[in-house]
């Protein structure tokens, strides 16, 4: 369905990661361990997870610009339903790869 999820930048601060999933770009703030305000990897709602903040960007057709299409910051602000497959892939990728860290 989508291209694979890739980590592009680990950032200069602890827990800040950037990457892409097909044409989408994402930015995530990870905590050291599961927190009550993080994204639950099973339900994708606020619950026990390590992702405290997630922002998903999509390209604007005909330009090189990106626009924010989904945002989670200690709870969903907007865009979860419309971009659920991409959010799901990013969360699963991060939970699988960052669980070892």
ABEGO torsion letter per residue (X at the ends): XBBBBBBABAEABBGBBBBBBEABBBBBBBBABBBAABBBAAAGBBBBBABABBBBBBBBBGBABBBBABBBBGEBABGAAAAAAAAAAAAAAAAAAAAAX
